Amino acid sequence: MNVTKLLKKELKLESNISMYIWIACLALFYYIPGYPMYIGCFYTTLAVMMTFTLNQLSHGLLYTVLLPVRKIDTVKARFLYCGLLEILFVPFAVLAAFVRWKCGFNQNPAGIEINVAYMGFQFIILAIFNIVFLGAVYKNPLKPGKPYFISAILYFVTFAIAEIPVWASRSTIVKLRENGLSPDQIMSEVQKTGDFLIKFGAIITRTDFDGQLKQIPILIAGLLFFILSWPLSFKRAANKFEKYDM
């Protein structure tokens, strides 16, 4: 049995109604006015965690290792499955950004808007989650509670750190916008403040085309970090699972 067949098993047997509820939360939370954008994707991490919790109820892990497969291949299949769950935020976020723009949603008072910078930061936050949770859970995959608790705390800490520049610059930007300044004029005025957080916050809060072009380095950095988090987490997880006595 190869990794592809194991992935199909994950998709068919390890998904239940709770998984679809968490994914629905991911999609729908993007449309709540005045709500942090990063909260929706937190429900994806719950879906990831539930794949391990369900092993306790269905004995799915025991069933898998009894098959003629290598233990490392079961880890690969689970990582591919979790990766598919995590990248669902990309199409949902892009669709929500379009809908919010067409419907004329007001600027999000709770933090960053859905833009290129948000996508980059969300990749970084998920990468940290992967390293902490997926890298540790295979020490005892039937008890995912403790590593998930730690990774959930880190999720909220990192998303709060990502929002600090937005919060720092918000009042300044709002005042300048109320004075009728364009995004480029606002950036010009912000540059005069000398405050790095305000300057950076002004960059990552822009939703116009030119402004989002300047956010592309954040997206690239986040995507690279996200991609690198998988082999780092996988190597650690595979080593722990090889030592795990079923």
Backbone as CSV, one residue per row, in Angstrom:
resi,resn,N_x,N_y,N_z,CA_x,CA_y,CA_z,C_x,C_y,C_z
1,MET,0.850,-1.194,0.000,0.000,0.000,0.000,0.888,1.247,0.000
2,ASN,0.735,2.115,-1.021,1.577,3.291,-1.104,0.957,4.471,-0.365
3,VAL,1.696,5.598,-0.364,1.246,6.780,0.377,-0.054,7.335,-0.199
4,THR,-0.224,7.240,-1.518,-1.446,7.745,-2.155,-2.681,7.010,-1.638
5,LYS,-2.573,5.678,-1.528,-3.696,4.896,-1.018,-3.952,5.199,0.458
6,LEU,-2.884,5.420,1.206,-3.053,5.783,2.616,-3.728,7.149,2.745
7,LEU,-3.385,8.068,1.836,-4.034,9.383,1.847,-5.524,9.242,1.544
8,LYS,-5.872,8.380,0.602,-7.289,8.139,0.308,-8.003,7.589,1.533
9,LYS,-7.322,6.717,2.282,-7.913,6.186,3.507,-8.166,7.310,4.512
10,GLU,-7.195,8.215,4.604,-7.361,9.349,5.514,-8.582,10.174,5.120
11,LEU,-8.722,10.435,3.836,-9.822,11.275,3.359,-11.179,10.607,3.565
12,LYS,-11.219,9.289,3.421,-12.495,8.581,3.519,-12.863,8.204,4.952
13,LEU,-11.867,7.762,5.726,-12.168,7.199,7.042,-11.910,8.159,8.207
14,GLU,-11.012,9.109,8.034,-10.650,9.982,9.151,-11.438,11.281,9.167
15,SER,-12.299,11.486,8.170,-13.128,12.694,8.130,-14.529,12.361,8.630
16,ASN,-15.036,13.203,9.510,-16.422,13.036,9.950,-17.093,14.406,10.005
17,ILE,-18.298,14.456,10.542,-19.084,15.685,10.505,-18.393,16.836,11.224
18,SER,-17.665,16.550,12.299,-16.990,17.623,13.034,-15.937,18.303,12.171
19,MET,-15.277,17.530,11.301,-14.271,18.105,10.412,-14.902,19.139,9.489
20,TYR,-16.076,18.806,8.952,-16.748,19.721,8.029,-17.262,20.960,8.763
21,ILE,-17.603,20.793,10.036,-18.032,21.955,10.829,-16.884,22.929,11.007
22,TRP,-15.688,22.403,11.335,-14.526,23.286,11.520,-14.163,23.974,10.211
23,ILE,-14.235,23.261,9.103,-13.922,23.858,7.807,-14.952,24.926,7.452
24,ALA,-16.220,24.677,7.787,-17.255,25.689,7.549,-16.987,26.939,8.372
25,CYS,-16.516,26.745,9.605,-16.162,27.893,10.445,-15.040,28.706,9.810
26,LEU,-14.055,27.998,9.241,-12.962,28.678,8.547,-13.515,29.581,7.452
27,ALA,-14.433,29.062,6.651,-14.972,29.827,5.524,-15.859,30.975,5.983
28,LEU,-16.704,30.730,6.983,-17.714,31.711,7.361,-17.172,32.850,8.224
29,PHE,-16.130,32.584,9.015,-15.629,33.623,9.912,-15.016,34.800,9.150
30,TYR,-14.649,34.591,7.889,-14.114,35.692,7.085,-15.169,36.759,6.789
31,TYR,-16.442,36.407,6.953,-17.518,37.330,6.591,-18.101,38.062,7.802
32,ILE,-17.580,37.791,8.987,-18.074,38.471,10.184,-17.450,39.862,10.261
33,PRO,-18.252,40.918,10.260,-17.683,42.277,10.338,-16.993,42.501,11.686
34,GLY,-15.875,43.187,11.656,-15.184,43.546,12.889,-14.648,42.358,13.654
35,TYR,-14.099,41.372,12.941,-13.603,40.158,13.600,-12.192,39.881,13.092
36,PRO,-11.272,39.442,13.965,-9.896,39.163,13.519,-9.858,38.096,12.431
37,MET,-9.165,38.365,11.347,-9.103,37.451,10.213,-8.430,36.130,10.570
38,TYR,-7.516,36.165,11.536,-6.749,34.964,11.875,-7.579,33.932,12.655
39,ILE,-8.697,34.349,13.224,-9.489,33.426,14.039,-10.071,32.299,13.199
40,GLY,-10.537,32.612,11.990,-11.147,31.579,11.157,-10.214,30.411,10.908
41,CYS,-8.958,30.721,10.611,-8.005,29.659,10.304,-7.640,28.849,11.547
42,PHE,-7.898,29.385,12.723,-7.650,28.615,13.943,-8.494,27.344,13.952
43,TYR,-9.683,27.416,13.342,-10.549,26.239,13.301,-9.958,25.148,12.417
44,THR,-9.100,25.524,11.487,-8.386,24.513,10.710,-7.477,23.694,11.612
45,THR,-6.845,24.357,12.576,-5.973,23.624,13.494,-6.797,22.655,14.352
46,LEU,-8.035,23.021,14.655,-8.907,22.089,15.378,-9.212,20.865,14.518
47,ALA,-9.416,21.084,13.220,-9.662,19.961,12.314,-8.453,19.043,12.264
48,VAL,-7.256,19.644,12.237,-6.026,18.847,12.232,-5.924,18.022,13.511
49,MET,-6.169,18.673,14.633,-6.095,17.974,15.914,-7.113,16.836,15.998
50,MET,-8.321,17.065,15.416,-9.376,16.056,15.483,-8.997,14.786,14.725
51,THR,-8.118,14.896,13.720,-7.703,13.689,13.006,-6.966,12.737,13.935
52,PHE,-6.301,13.288,14.933,-5.598,12.452,15.911,-6.543,12.007,17.022
53,THR,-7.443,12.889,17.425,-8.400,12.534,18.478,-9.292,11.390,18.043
54,LEU,-9.689,11.386,16.786,-10.568,10.329,16.275,-9.900,8.959,16.306
55,ASN,-8.560,8.946,16.299,-7.853,7.666,16.385,-8.173,6.937,17.681
56,GLN,-8.444,7.708,18.731,-8.780,7.097,20.012,-10.128,6.401,19.944
57,LEU,-11.047,6.966,19.153,-12.404,6.433,19.090,-12.543,5.321,18.055
58,SER,-11.847,5.478,16.936,-12.011,4.524,15.832,-10.904,3.488,15.745
59,HIS,-9.862,3.647,16.577,-8.680,2.776,16.505,-8.063,2.802,15.104
60,GLY,-8.206,3.959,14.445,-7.711,4.083,13.077,-6.208,3.935,12.967
61,LEU,-5.489,4.441,13.959,-4.035,4.341,13.904,-3.586,2.890,14.036
62,LEU,-4.205,2.160,14.961,-3.869,0.751,15.137,-4.182,-0.036,13.866
63,TYR,-5.324,0.267,13.260,-5.711,-0.409,12.016,-4.675,-0.147,10.919
64,THR,-4.195,1.100,10.855,-3.255,1.476,9.793,-1.923,0.758,9.943
65,VAL,-1.392,0.732,11.155,-0.071,0.113,11.348,-0.130,-1.400,11.214
66,LEU,-1.330,-1.988,11.292,-1.464,-3.423,11.073,-1.463,-3.776,9.588
67,LEU,-1.632,-2.763,8.753,-1.577,-2.982,7.312,-0.120,-3.181,6.881
68,PRO,0.104,-3.761,5.707,1.488,-3.964,5.228,2.106,-2.653,4.726
69,VAL,2.308,-1.718,5.674,2.887,-0.417,5.327,3.972,-0.072,6.339
70,ARG,4.863,0.805,5.918,5.879,1.296,6.835,5.283,2.363,7.737
71,LYS,5.767,2.451,8.964,5.254,3.458,9.888,5.477,4.855,9.338
72,ILE,6.615,5.052,8.651,6.916,6.376,8.118,5.918,6.785,7.041
73,ASP,5.360,5.795,6.324,4.384,6.115,5.282,3.056,6.568,5.882
74,THR,2.710,6.044,7.053,1.484,6.504,7.715,1.630,7.963,8.135
75,VAL,2.836,8.345,8.535,3.087,9.737,8.911,3.007,10.627,7.673
76,LYS,3.561,10.165,6.557,3.509,10.946,5.310,2.063,11.205,4.892
77,ALA,1.244,10.153,4.943,-0.154,10.291,4.534,-0.890,11.265,5.437
78,ARG,-0.655,11.174,6.730,-1.313,12.084,7.674,-0.854,13.524,7.459
79,PHE,0.426,13.720,7.178,0.940,15.066,6.927,0.326,15.649,5.643
80,LEU,0.196,14.820,4.605,-0.433,15.289,3.369,-1.884,15.678,3.620
81,TYR,-2.564,14.887,4.405,-3.961,15.160,4.744,-4.078,16.480,5.505
82,CYS,-3.224,16.672,6.506,-3.245,17.913,7.291,-2.873,19.111,6.425
83,GLY,-1.936,18.908,5.501,-1.560,19.983,4.593,-2.720,20.420,3.718
84,LEU,-3.500,19.452,3.231,-4.671,19.773,2.418,-5.686,20.575,3.225
85,LEU,-5.868,20.212,4.483,-6.788,20.960,5.343,-6.315,22.402,5.535
86,GLU,-5.029,22.586,5.744,-4.509,23.912,6.048,-4.577,24.860,4.857
87,ILE,-4.274,24.367,3.664,-4.246,25.278,2.522,-5.652,25.621,2.013
88,LEU,-6.679,25.046,2.624,-8.045,25.435,2.273,-8.294,26.908,2.570
89,PHE,-7.523,27.474,3.502,-7.760,28.872,3.842,-7.490,29.788,2.649
90,VAL,-6.631,29.368,1.715,-6.262,30.223,0.583,-7.468,30.516,-0.308
91,PRO,-8.152,29.491,-0.883,-9.323,29.820,-1.719,-10.444,30.488,-0.943
92,PHE,-10.650,30.080,0.314,-11.708,30.703,1.113,-11.408,32.178,1.369
93,ALA,-10.147,32.505,1.663,-9.762,33.888,1.932,-9.865,34.741,0.669
94,VAL,-9.425,34.200,-0.469,-9.502,34.947,-1.732,-10.954,35.237,-2.092
95,LEU,-11.809,34.230,-1.940,-13.234,34.426,-2.231,-13.840,35.465,-1.284
96,ALA,-13.516,35.369,-0.006,-14.065,36.307,0.976,-13.582,37.730,0.707
97,ALA,-12.329,37.885,0.294,-11.796,39.214,-0.013,-12.578,39.847,-1.160
98,PHE,-12.890,39.044,-2.168,-13.656,39.545,-3.310,-15.075,39.941,-2.880
99,VAL,-15.706,39.086,-2.074,-17.079,39.357,-1.622,-17.114,40.601,-0.739
100,ARG,-16.157,40.710,0.180,-16.110,41.876,1.075,-15.899,43.162,0.276
101,TRP,-15.080,43.076,-0.776,-14.835,44.248,-1.619,-16.087,44.628,-2.411
102,LYS,-16.740,43.619,-3.023,-17.932,43.890,-3.828,-19.094,44.390,-2.979
103,CYS,-19.199,43.900,-1.758,-20.307,44.286,-0.872,-20.010,45.550,-0.079
104,GLY,-18.809,46.095,-0.239,-18.475,47.348,0.430,-18.332,47.241,1.936
105,PHE,-17.743,46.154,2.405,-17.510,46.009,3.839,-16.636,47.167,4.340
106,ASN,-16.947,47.660,5.526,-16.104,48.677,6.141,-14.756,48.086,6.536
107,GLN,-13.768,48.948,6.728,-12.457,48.472,7.157,-12.590,47.712,8.468
108,ASN,-11.886,46.607,8.561,-11.957,45.764,9.744,-11.346,46.481,10.952
109,PRO,-12.152,46.820,11.974,-11.610,47.536,13.133,-10.832,46.633,14.086
110,ALA,-10.936,45.307,13.875,-10.304,44.361,14.804,-8.888,43.989,14.413
111,GLY,-8.456,44.409,13.216,-7.111,44.033,12.800,-6.953,44.093,11.302
112,ILE,-6.087,43.254,10.784,-5.728,43.274,9.370,-6.901,42.859,8.487
113,GLU,-6.917,43.392,7.274,-7.885,42.968,6.264,-7.343,41.737,5.538
114,ILE,-8.194,41.129,4.723,-7.712,40.033,3.872,-6.960,40.663,2.707
115,ASN,-5.673,40.551,2.731,-4.840,41.080,1.656,-3.612,40.188,1.504
116,VAL,-2.672,40.606,0.692,-1.475,39.798,0.439,-0.665,39.602,1.715
117,ALA,-0.547,40.668,2.521,0.210,40.567,3.775,-0.448,39.579,4.729
118,TYR,-1.783,39.608,4.800,-2.480,38.650,5.658,-2.146,37.214,5.263
119,MET,-2.148,36.943,3.970,-1.857,35.583,3.507,-0.461,35.158,3.953
120,GLY,0.508,36.074,3.838,1.865,35.748,4.252,1.969,35.464,5.726
121,PHE,1.340,36.309,6.532,1.382,36.104,7.980,0.649,34.830,8.390
122,GLN,-0.466,34.528,7.711,-1.201,33.310,8.045,-0.381,32.066,7.760
123,PHE,0.388,32.082,6.682,1.293,30.967,6.387,2.331,30.802,7.504
124,ILE,2.852,31.921,7.994,3.854,31.867,9.068,3.248,31.278,10.336
125,ILE,2.046,31.721,10.677,1.378,31.237,11.891,1.098,29.738,11.801
126,LEU,0.642,29.284,10.644,0.392,27.853,10.454,1.684,27.052,10.487
127,ALA,2.760,27.633,9.971,4.054,26.943,9.999,4.516,26.713,11.431
128,ILE,4.341,27.725,12.276,4.712,27.584,13.692,3.853,26.504,14.347
129,PHE,2.569,26.485,14.007,1.673,25.446,14.522,2.162,24.064,14.105
130,ASN,2.554,23.919,12.847,3.019,22.622,12.341,4.259,22.141,13.079
131,ILE,5.204,23.045,13.255,6.461,22.673,13.919,6.204,22.226,15.348
132,VAL,5.324,22.953,16.046,5.076,22.652,17.463,4.150,21.455,17.630
133,PHE,3.028,21.434,16.896,2.052,20.350,17.096,2.418,19.078,16.341
134,LEU,2.516,19.168,15.012,2.791,17.970,14.226,4.166,17.394,14.531
135,GLY,5.101,18.269,14.889,6.432,17.782,15.218,6.500,17.038,16.534
136,ALA,5.501,17.270,17.418,5.538,16.669,18.757,4.486,15.595,18.987
137,VAL,3.372,15.641,18.243,2.236,14.785,18.561,2.541,13.301,18.378
138,TYR,3.482,12.939,17.523,3.763,11.526,17.279,4.577,10.877,18.389
139,LYS,4.918,11.646,19.410,5.509,11.019,20.595,4.492,10.090,21.227
140,ASN,3.218,10.500,21.190,2.091,9.659,21.572,0.872,10.169,20.816
141,PRO,0.659,9.700,19.568,-0.410,10.235,18.721,-1.813,10.008,19.248
142,LEU,-1.959,9.141,20.259,-3.278,8.920,20.850,-3.593,9.931,21.943
143,LYS,-2.627,10.786,22.267,-2.844,11.824,23.279,-2.381,13.174,22.724
144,PRO,-3.188,13.749,21.813,-2.779,14.994,21.160,-3.067,16.249,21.979
145,GLY,-3.721,16.094,23.129,-4.174,17.255,23.893,-3.077,18.223,24.313
146,LYS,-2.016,17.699,24.926,-0.960,18.576,25.437,-0.234,19.333,24.331
147,PRO,0.264,18.654,23.275,0.929,19.425,22.208,-0.004,20.406,21.524
148,TYR,-1.300,20.045,21.431,-2.232,20.987,20.800,-2.454,22.209,21.682
149,PHE,-2.549,22.013,22.982,-2.746,23.132,23.908,-1.598,24.134,23.775
150,ILE,-0.375,23.617,23.725,0.806,24.482,23.588,0.790,25.198,22.248
151,SER,0.495,24.463,21.181,0.495,25.070,19.845,-0.646,26.073,19.681
152,ALA,-1.792,25.832,20.343,-2.914,26.766,20.274,-2.546,28.096,20.945
153,ILE,-1.861,28.015,22.082,-1.410,29.237,22.754,-0.458,30.012,21.843
154,LEU,0.476,29.299,21.216,1.426,29.945,20.305,0.720,30.539,19.098
155,TYR,-0.341,29.901,18.652,-1.111,30.435,17.524,-1.628,31.825,17.852
156,PHE,-2.239,31.959,19.037,-2.804,33.258,19.417,-1.719,34.286,19.724
157,VAL,-0.603,33.843,20.285,0.500,34.766,20.559,1.068,35.308,19.254
158,THR,1.296,34.428,18.278,1.891,34.871,17.013,0.916,35.736,16.215
159,PHE,-0.362,35.421,16.270,-1.301,36.272,15.528,-1.435,37.633,16.201
160,ALA,-1.316,37.686,17.525,-1.337,38.982,18.224,-0.110,39.811,17.845
161,ILE,1.050,39.153,17.753,2.274,39.852,17.345,2.121,40.402,15.929
162,ALA,1.504,39.607,15.048,1.299,40.051,13.665,0.356,41.248,13.591
163,GLU,-0.551,41.363,14.560,-1.522,42.460,14.557,-0.987,43.735,15.206
164,ILE,0.092,43.645,15.974,0.603,44.826,16.694,0.839,46.019,15.769
165,PRO,1.523,45.845,14.609,1.708,47.007,13.728,0.391,47.592,13.231
166,VAL,-0.610,46.723,13.006,-1.919,47.198,12.549,-2.555,48.064,13.620
167,TRP,-2.552,47.563,14.845,-3.136,48.333,15.948,-2.371,49.629,16.194
168,ALA,-1.045,49.572,16.048,-0.224,50.753,16.306,-0.489,51.855,15.287
169,SER,-0.771,51.474,14.063,-0.939,52.462,13.001,-2.387,52.866,12.762
170,ARG,-3.334,52.115,13.322,-4.739,52.305,12.979,-5.233,53.735,13.224
171,SER,-5.016,54.286,14.401,-5.546,55.618,14.715,-4.944,56.676,13.796
172,THR,-3.642,56.558,13.519,-2.975,57.525,12.634,-3.551,57.461,11.227
173,ILE,-3.719,56.257,10.712,-4.224,56.070,9.349,-5.668,56.544,9.236
174,VAL,-6.483,56.242,10.246,-7.891,56.657,10.222,-8.004,58.183,10.169
175,LYS,-7.211,58.871,10.963,-7.247,60.343,10.963,-6.856,60.902,9.600
176,LEU,-5.812,60.328,8.989,-5.376,60.808,7.683,-6.410,60.503,6.609
177,ARG,-7.067,59.344,6.713,-8.086,58.980,5.735,-9.300,59.906,5.867
178,GLU,-9.638,60.262,7.103,-10.761,61.178,7.324,-10.491,62.557,6.739
179,ASN,-9.212,62.886,6.595,-8.828,64.176,5.992,-8.830,64.131,4.471
180,GLY,-9.226,62.965,3.919,-9.368,62.836,2.475,-8.107,62.477,1.733
181,LEU,-7.088,61.984,2.430,-5.824,61.638,1.771,-5.940,60.283,1.071
182,SER,-5.257,60.152,-0.045,-5.210,58.884,-0.792,-4.256,57.926,-0.080
183,PRO,-4.290,56.623,-0.431,-3.351,55.672,0.198,-1.892,56.086,0.067
184,ASP,-1.507,56.586,-1.111,-0.109,57.005,-1.296,0.218,58.233,-0.456
185,GLN,-0.726,59.160,-0.341,-0.516,60.346,0.494,-0.431,59.958,1.967
186,ILE,-1.249,58.980,2.356,-1.202,58.498,3.741,0.167,57.907,4.041
187,MET,0.674,57.084,3.101,2.000,56.492,3.293,3.067,57.568,3.411
188,SER,2.943,58.601,2.600,3.917,59.698,2.639,3.908,60.386,3.997
189,GLU,2.724,60.611,4.538,2.615,61.260,5.845,3.111,60.345,6.966
190,VAL,2.811,59.049,6.833,3.230,58.087,7.854,4.751,57.994,7.917
191,GLN,5.395,58.096,6.753,6.855,58.003,6.711,7.518,59.101,7.539
192,LYS,6.809,60.185,7.744,7.358,61.305,8.490,7.320,61.074,10.003
193,THR,6.585,60.041,10.441,6.437,59.822,11.884,7.706,59.279,12.523
194,GLY,8.481,58.502,11.768,9.700,57.915,12.325,9.454,56.698,13.190
195,ASP,8.186,56.258,13.308,7.839,55.090,14.119,7.738,53.870,13.206
196,PHE,8.608,52.865,13.425,8.643,51.699,12.550,7.319,50.948,12.548
197,LEU,6.711,50.753,13.727,5.463,49.991,13.792,4.360,50.676,13.000
198,ILE,4.289,51.992,13.097,3.264,52.727,12.359,3.530,52.631,10.856
199,LYS,4.788,52.754,10.466,5.142,52.637,9.044,4.797,51.253,8.500
200,PHE,5.209,50.231,9.243,4.962,48.860,8.795,3.466,48.561,8.790
201,GLY,2.766,49.047,9.804,1.322,48.837,9.865,0.602,49.488,8.704
202,ALA,1.084,50.642,8.281,0.473,51.324,7.136,0.662,50.528,5.850
203,ILE,1.770,49.812,5.757,2.039,48.997,4.561,1.136,47.769,4.527
204,ILE,1.044,47.063,5.648,0.336,45.775,5.647,-1.182,45.923,5.730
205,THR,-1.687,47.134,5.966,-3.138,47.314,6.025,-3.729,47.750,4.690
206,ARG,-2.896,48.027,3.719,-3.412,48.499,2.435,-4.094,47.373,1.662
207,THR,-5.192,47.723,0.992,-5.930,46.748,0.185,-6.015,47.165,-1.277
208,ASP,-5.425,48.324,-1.615,-5.399,48.733,-3.019,-4.322,47.940,-3.765
209,PHE,-4.392,47.954,-5.076,-3.496,47.127,-5.893,-2.033,47.484,-5.656
210,ASP,-1.698,48.770,-5.736,-0.304,49.193,-5.563,0.208,48.849,-4.168
211,GLY,-0.651,49.032,-3.188,-0.244,48.730,-1.816,0.042,47.259,-1.611
212,GLN,-0.776,46.398,-2.242,-0.582,44.959,-2.061,0.637,44.444,-2.830
213,LEU,1.025,45.154,-3.863,2.267,44.776,-4.547,3.456,44.890,-3.592
214,LYS,3.412,45.885,-2.714,4.498,46.080,-1.760,4.480,45.021,-0.656
215,GLN,3.374,44.291,-0.560,3.254,43.245,0.468,3.734,41.888,-0.030
216,ILE,4.062,41.774,-1.300,4.458,40.482,-1.879,5.652,39.853,-1.161
217,PRO,6.686,40.620,-0.744,7.785,39.979,0.003,7.321,39.265,1.271
218,ILE,6.285,39.798,1.931,5.743,39.142,3.128,5.105,37.814,2.742
219,LEU,4.376,37.804,1.639,3.749,36.572,1.161,4.803,35.533,0.806
220,ILE,5.835,35.945,0.103,6.895,35.008,-0.300,7.596,34.432,0.930
221,ALA,7.917,35.302,1.892,8.580,34.843,3.118,7.692,33.863,3.880
222,GLY,6.407,34.197,3.985,5.479,33.317,4.691,5.310,31.984,4.008
223,LEU,5.204,32.005,2.683,5.029,30.759,1.929,6.265,29.872,2.042
224,LEU,7.452,30.475,1.968,8.692,29.702,2.102,8.796,29.071,3.491
225,PHE,8.454,29.842,4.511,8.498,29.328,5.882,7.503,28.189,6.058
226,PHE,6.313,28.350,5.468,5.280,27.313,5.535,5.767,26.028,4.870
227,ILE,6.354,26.165,3.689,6.848,24.996,2.956,7.967,24.297,3.735
228,LEU,8.883,25.082,4.300,10.000,24.506,5.044,9.550,23.853,6.349
229,SER,8.424,24.302,6.886,7.948,23.737,8.158,7.573,22.260,8.017
230,TRP,7.195,21.841,6.814,6.748,20.461,6.635,7.874,19.445,6.746
231,PRO,8.990,19.597,6.022,10.072,18.619,6.215,10.666,18.669,7.614
232,LEU,10.728,19.866,8.213,11.245,19.971,9.579,10.341,19.212,10.552
233,SER,9.038,19.420,10.417,8.078,18.749,11.302,8.031,17.254,11.029
234,PHE,8.094,16.900,9.735,7.994,15.494,9.366,9.161,14.685,9.910
235,LYS,10.366,15.192,9.779,11.542,14.463,10.264,11.428,14.205,11.764
236,ARG,11.018,15.228,12.493,10.863,15.085,13.941,9.758,14.092,14.275
237,ALA,8.624,14.202,13.553,7.486,13.316,13.820,7.817,11.870,13.475
238,ALA,8.477,11.654,12.340,8.820,10.294,11.917,9.751,9.627,12.914
239,ASN,10.715,10.366,13.417,11.644,9.806,14.410,10.905,9.417,15.690
240,LYS,9.973,10.248,16.098,9.227,9.950,17.327,8.303,8.741,17.128
241,PHE,7.689,8.642,15.929,6.751,7.547,15.698,7.456,6.202,15.568
242,GLU,8.682,6.223,15.041,9.454,4.979,14.946,9.739,4.409,16.339
243,LYS,9.849,5.293,17.313,10.142,4.872,18.688,8.856,4.551,19.475
244,TYR,7.708,4.904,18.890,6.435,4.725,19.589,6.020,3.264,19.555
245,ASP,5.727,2.707,20.728,5.330,1.294,20.843,3.820,1.209,20.859
246,MET,3.257,0.638,19.799,1.797,0.476,19.714,1.311,-0.580,20.697
